[in-house]
Amino acid sequence: MSEDMRYLTFALGKGRLAKKTLELFEQIGITCEEMKDKDSRKLIFVNEEHKLKFFLAKGPDVPTYVEYGAADIGVVGKDTLLEEQRRAYEVLDLGFGKCRMCVCGPVSAKELLKHHEMIRVASKYPNIAKDYFYNKKQQTVDIIKLNGSVELGPIVGLSDVIVDIVETGSTLRENGLDVLEEICPLSARMIVNQVSMKMEAERIKKLIADIKEIL
């Protein structure tokens, strides 16, 4: 790689997402040894050979870093992209972290969803909930933002239903709740800053093509 080439910077959603993404990159020959050091206090990791930088961020911050160009490329769940509503190109569905966004609640709440009644909806994803109820169902609802165990909403009587991510549904079942309606499927996506896509088109397109090949 030439000396004067600029670094491409990646923002990866912390946790499983980052781990899976790095495994994916290794399959196309991009490694980042520094990131494997569990005790490292570093915030930014560099691959000099390919002129790449990586940093880990909280999921909801990834689209922000990408929109503002602090990262050229981001990897984050589709749920976060829908909720944060940031400007960036979504270029790839990476296929891992598969789950669904659903409306859940006690079976008795199924009726409330049919009759366009004013109901209370608790969610970590107020924007997704709002879009679904207001735009897709044309149902006016009262949306309450929660940060933690959303399942508590209907159990303690805070809300009639919740909008949340469902993987297996076991947590719901254990708490006497069910999936009542499915909003959309979710998985990890790769996003690209709009300016980077133009300025670094060749490198980014090659990267996308390489990943597509192994997906």
C-alpha positions, 0 to 999 in steps of 0.5 A: 500500500502506498505511504500517502494512502489515507486510512479507512476507519471502521466503527464496530458495534461492541460485543458479538457484532464486533467479534463476528465482523472481525471473523468475517474480515479475517476470512478476506485476509484482513486481520487486526492482531491488536484487537485480540489483546483482551487487556488492551486499553487502546481505543483505536486499533490499526492494520498498517498493511491495509491502512485500516483503523478500527474502533469499538462503539456502543451500537447506537453511536455507530451510525452517528460516527458514520454520518459525520465521517468520523468513521468511513464504514460501520457495522451495526444492527438494522434495529439501530439503523431504523431507530437512529435514523442517520444518513448513511448508505446501507451497503450489505446485509451481513446475515448474522445477528438475525432476529426480529422486531415485534410487538409483544404482550399478553395474549389478551392484548391481541384484541387491542391491536385490532381495534385501533384503541389508544394503547400504551406501548413500552420500548427501547425503540420509540422511533421504530414503535412510532413509525409502525403504529402511526404510519403502518397501522394508523393507530394512535398510541402512547409510547413510553421509552424504557432502557432496561427489561422492557418485558416488565412493561405489561407485567407491572401494568406500565404498558399494554404491549411492548416493541422489542427484539425477539430472538428465540422468544424464550424470555417472553414465554417465561414471562407469560408474553407472546409475539403478537405482530411482527414488524420486521426482520433484523440482522447486522448491516454494513453502512458507509459514509456518503462522502467516503463512498465517493472519495474511496469508491474503489477501495470500499467497493472492493471490500464489499465485493470481497465480503459478498463472495464469502457470505 
